[in-house]
Amino acid sequence: MNRLLKFAPYIFASIFIVVLILSLYTMLKSPFFFRDNSTDLEEKTYHYAFFLPASDYTFFKQLKEGALNASLSMDCSISFHEIDTDPLSLKMVPFSGLDGIGVYAYKEDSNTLANLAAISDAGIPIIQIENEIVRDEKTIFIGTNNFDSGKAIGKLALKSRKEEINLAVVYSEKNPGLMTKANLLELGLRSTLGYRVANIQNEYTTLNPLDAEGLTYRLIRQEKPVDVIVLTDPNDTLVTVQAIVDMNLVGEIQVIGFGDDERIKEYINKGLVLGTIVRDPFLIGFSSVLSLLDISTNGYTSAYVDTGISIITGGDKEK
């Protein structure tokens, strides 16, 4: 026992040294550890800000990834802000010193319109992502064409093999760009279906993720049930398919989905969904930064950038 006590200080000293070394190693590996590295602290010439909804959807995550990817090799830095609640609000942009902004405006209200007008008047370039609510020579639209989306939906609806098709198009607050341009989508849809479209019934869901379930039950039980339900949001697609499965109506009610969620692709392969419409949010974010940098360096850029859509059917993607 006395011998153990004699060596105790050396044992504790050894343990202390090992713990200290491990602590220093962990700290140096930490992403929060400050290093005096000039490349990490390289100052960029231009600063752009993106104002996006707070919703934590895959679409916005991929859009951010595209914007950041573009900025890595370009002379600009990027920051992201919630369009409604961030301290750097749209109202403060004219006084912020920003060189340009990208905005996903999902409300065409007087307040948003006034803020965007003030930003434009201040000479700050504006990229309108997916939803064009201001139309002047100082703003740029980047996103998908609703008319083309309608044509793609019509192409999928033809796969239902019904001579006369009753459709319900379910717009969603979770994807406001399509909702605010519903007339263009319907024109594209009718241009593809022609005489085979018997009726187009427009419905709406809110930000509530379960809205689509109750709506699906109502569409199926109404006096004249629909043949095809068209969704414009990935979550609504998943909820609608599950409701149809629960009611044992697979094959009787066809579904056209939205988004490239892996579960939607699985439903397509199982024959539960005719196909799905897919946007490219990474390309939208990347193209937004390219356009802003074009304006900063050259003074001009294309006023309209269509990033296109794809259709996924049976595991295959086509333009």
C-alpha positions, 0 to 999 in steps of 0.5 A, a space after each residue: 500500500 505504501 509502495 502504491 502511494 509512493 508512485 501515485 504522484 507519478 501516475 497522476 502526472 502521467 495521466 494529466 499529461 496524456 489528457 492535456 495532449 488529447 485536449 490540445 489535439 482535439 482543440 486544434 482539430 476543432 472547426 471553431 479553433 482560430 488559425 492565422 491562415 491568410 487564405 481562410 481570411 481572404 477578403 472578398 470584393 463583393 458581398 451578396 445576401 440571400 433572403 429565403 423562407 425559414 422553412 427547413 426544406 431540402 430545396 432551400 438547403 440545396 439552393 444554399 449549397 449551390 450559392 456557396 459552391 459558386 462563391 468558393 471560386 469567385 471574388 464574392 462572399 455570401 450570407 443567408 437571412 430569413 426573409 421575415 425574421 432576420 435582423 438584416 431585413 429587406 427594409 434595411 438592405 438599402 443601407 447595408 452596403 450589399 452589392 446585390 441580393 437574391 430573394 425568394 419572395 413568397 408573398 406579393 404583399 404591399 410591404 414586400 413590394 415596397 421594400 424591393 422597390 426601395 432596394 432597386 431604387 438604391 441601385 442594388 441588383 435583385 435576383 428574384 428566385 422562382 417567383 417574380 413579383 416585381 417586373 422592371 429592368 433592374 431585377 433578374 428572374 432565375 428559376 423554372 418556367 411554370 408553362 413548361 411545368 404545366 406541359 410536363 404535368 400534362 405529359 405525365 397525365 397522359 400516362 393515366 390512359 384515360 380518354 377524359 381526365 379530371 384533374 385536381 392541381 394542389 398548390 401549396 404555400 410551401 411552394 409559392 412560386 407555382 401557386 402565384 403563377 397558376 394560370 401559366 401552369 394551367 395553360 401549359 397543362 391544357 396545351 399538352 392534354 388538349 381535348 382530353 382534359 375534362 376538368 381542372 380543379 384547383 386546390 390549396 394546402 397551407 404550411 401544415 404538413 398534414 393538409 394534403 391528407 384531409 384534402 385527398 379524402 375530400 377529393 376522393 369522396 366528392 360527387 365526381 371523384 378526380 382521376 389524377 391528383 397533381 401535387 406541387 410540393 414533395 411533402 404533399 406528394 408523400 402524404 397524398 400517396 399514403 392516403 390513397 394507399 390507406 383507402 385501398 385506391 391504388 390504381 384508381 386515383 393516379 398521382 403526379 408528384 413533385 420533387 426528387 425525394 427518394 421515397 417519391 422515387 420508390 413510389 414511382 418504381 412501385 407504380 404508386 406515382 405516375 412520375 414527378 416534376 423536379 427542379 434543380 435548386 443547386 443550379 438555381 443558387 449557383 446561377 444566382 451568384 453568377 448573375 450577381 457577379 456579372 452585374 458587379 463586374 460587367 454592369 449587366 446580365 441576362 434578365 431571365 435565366 430558366 434553370 429548367 425542370 426534369 421529369 422522373 418516371 420509373 427511376 429515369 430522369 428526362 428533360 
